[in-house]
């Protein structure tokens, strides 16, 4: 990992610590308008590509609701955005992960200190105790699920039960990178809010602020141009090595179902043995390529359904293998060969 890449990875704050929102003004206005009406839906599904600010918007909404508990209060009715001053007590508590009215469901470390690949049912059941408790705080209780895509089947069913009979003054903000694949029964109980990729200018501004960089940082504009509107992707690609790796991966993907073993060996060497940023750039390139094909099946979508189903199944296997490679710090080259072997088979 280069010094610049290490610096970027260290400086990027958690969304709960991020107060600024770049883009997504329509989505923010929809949340604010619903809250001001006094009849806000109890569950929202915030969908869109990874790294565009869905979690940032969710925490922004949580801070607003938890600090302005009466939707009909004059200050709420006059508000033009969901902005809450960072120095307000609620904002500081949310940033520290210490507000009694906010529960976040996300992947956690297991007993061995390794990041789990899913959100478990036991963690999800915490929502029942959280919403059933009266001791923590008065007023609204907010649950952010980041992401609902990572709920295992039992966890999804546990969440569904509480969504079916939501407590008073409860608000669920479910984040999804693939909202169409969320359990249909969960979708039906949510107001859907789609977020689009950011403009290149917004990516540059957001990435610069997130990582504490200057907007004219060398490589930032090039990384933003290749980011497809994702701040996370721009930060992953920041630096010439990551951009070159993305380009090399893209060339191999373009040749599918053909595979050149020599190029795969070279790509595996380029990933190194412990460079998390390089691995993230590789997996991001694969995910983007697969997502593009799932979104654009061609003129005869029905005829392509079997192929698309195979591709989606392969992506699930790739994602699991990539998480294991990162969590257990496994060799990268076997992953490269496995990924392109599966993709070649799925695209024949």
Secondary structure, DSSP 4 states (H G I P E B T S, - for coil): --HHHHHHHHHPPPGGG-----S-HHHHHHHHHHHHTT---SEEEEE-STTSSHHHHHHHHHHHHHH---TTSHHHHH-SS----TTSHHHHHHHTT--TTEEEE---B-TTSPBPSSB-HHHHTHHHHHHH-SSS-SS-EEEEEETGGGB-HHHHHHHHHHHHTPPTTEEEEEEESSGGGS-HHHHTTSEEEE-PPPPHHHHHHHHHHHHT--TT-TTHHHHHHTTTT-HHHHHHH-SHHHHHHHHHHHHHHHTTT---HHHHHHHHHHHTTT-HHHHHHHHHHHHHHHHHHHH---S-HHHHHHHHHHHHHHHHHHHHHHHHHHHTT--HHHHHHHHHHHHHHHH-
